[in-house]
Amino acid sequence: MSDHRLSKNFTRNEFLRTSYGQFQSDNIKEGMELVGTLTQLAAGIMQRIRDKWGPITITSGYRCKGLNDAVGSNDRSQHLRGEACDFVMRNVPMNDPEKKQEFFDWLKAEYDCGTIAFNQCLEERACIHIALPTGSNDGRIGAWAKGKVTKRKKKNV
């Protein structure tokens, strides 16, 4: 499969690859039809984050139904439509609470001034999840644990 650039630093393959080999073929085949949506996610959200925070690794992007089921997600997941991704940032380690707080405060400020639009941004155990806006619950920042979302509070300065 030849790769397709979605933004300055992101390619289609980054949003379609999976470590679940048995789903790789379906993920690529189905995900190829979602280039427009994946471009919105890459250029409209992820590139802006990368421009500010540096290198990013997409750990999960589009998921075909089989892959989505295998990772234990539900049928409402925006990953199924190519509208969400999970990622890690080299310069914002998941084990650094202060750096993560700085990132989430920056993201909220960017959302509030209209620079970045997103539905939700959730801190998960080993990554950050972000999704395109849907018109419902947009701008929500929180943490996902034990099957529920806890709203993240802005650090007082």
N, C-alpha and C positions, 0 to 999 in steps of 0.2 A: 504494500500500500504506500503510495507516495504521500508525503506529508503536506499539509496545507497550513499556512500561517494564519492564525486568527487575530493576532495582534503583534506588536513589535517583539515581544519575548515569549509568546505562547503559540504552540502548534496544536492542531487537531488531535494528533496522536497522544499528547499529554492528557487530554480529556477523555480518551477512549480506551487507554490501556488498563489492564487489570492483572493482578497476580493470580487470579483464578483462571488458569489456563483453559479449563473446559468451557468458559464463557467468552474467551477472547474473540473468536470468530463472529459470534452473534453480536457482541458488543460493537465491534468495528462495523459490521454490515449495517446494523440498525442505526448506529450513531452517525454514519455518513450522511444520513438524511437530515441531520440536525445542525448542519454547519451554521445556519443563520442564528439559531439560539445559542450555540456554543460560542459564536463570535461575540454576541451581546455579553455573555458571561466573561469571556476572556478580555475583550477590549473595554467594556463598560465598568467592570469591577476589578478583575484580577490584575490587569495591567496597571491600574491606578495604585493598587496596593503595592505591587512590585516596584513601581517608580519611587515610592516613598520608603519602603522597608527592605528592598533588596531581593535577592534570589528566593524563589518559591518553588516547592515541589508539590504538584497536584497528586494527592494520594488516591482520590476517587473522583471521577467526573460522571459522565453519562453511565448509566447502568441499564443493561437489558433486564427484562423481567426475571430471568433465571438468576442472574447475578444479584439483583436486588433482594430476591428471596434468600439466596445463599448467605448474604451478609446480615440477614435478620431485619431488614427494613420493611416498611409497610407500603401498601399500594398508593398512598398519597405522596410518596417521596418525590420531590422535584428532580432527583437524580434520574428518574425514569423518563423525564422529558428533556434532559440535558440542561436543566435550569439551575443546577446546584453542583458544587464541588466541595471536596474536603482538601485541605492543604496544610503544609507546614512551611514556616519561614526560617531561613538560616539565621537571621538576625533577631528573631523573637522566639527563643527556646520555650517549649511548652512547660518546662520546669522552672521558669523565671517569672514569678507572679507580678513583679513590678513592670517588667517589659511587656508582658501580656496586657496589663492594665493600661499602660501607655498606648498600646496598639488599639485597644477597644475604645478608649477615650478619643483618640484621633478619628477612628472610624465613625463614631457617633457624631462628632463635630462635622465631619465630611457629609454625613447623611443630613444633618440639620441644615447645612448651608446649600444642599442640593448638588454637591459635587459627585457623590456616589449614591446610587439608589440600590437598595437591596430589600429582600423580604425579611430575612433573619440571618443573624450571624451568631453561631453557637460554638462555645468552647466544648469540645468533646474530650475524651480521655487522652488521645494522642495526636489530635489535630484540631483544626478550626473548620467549621462548616459554614458556607455562605451560599445564598440563593438569590436569583433574580426577583425583583419585586412582583407581587401578584395583585396588589390592591387591598389585601387583607393582612393585618398584623405587620405591615411593612415597617422597617427600621428597628425591629426587635433584636436586642443583643442580650444573650444569656449564656447559660451553661446547660448542657444536656447530661443528665445522670439518672440512672435508675428509672428510665422510661419517662422522664418529665423534664420540662424546661424551667430553670430558675432564672429570673431576670437579674442581669448583672448591673450593679450600681456603679455610678461614676465615682471615682476617687475624689475625696474632698481635698482641696488645696488651700 
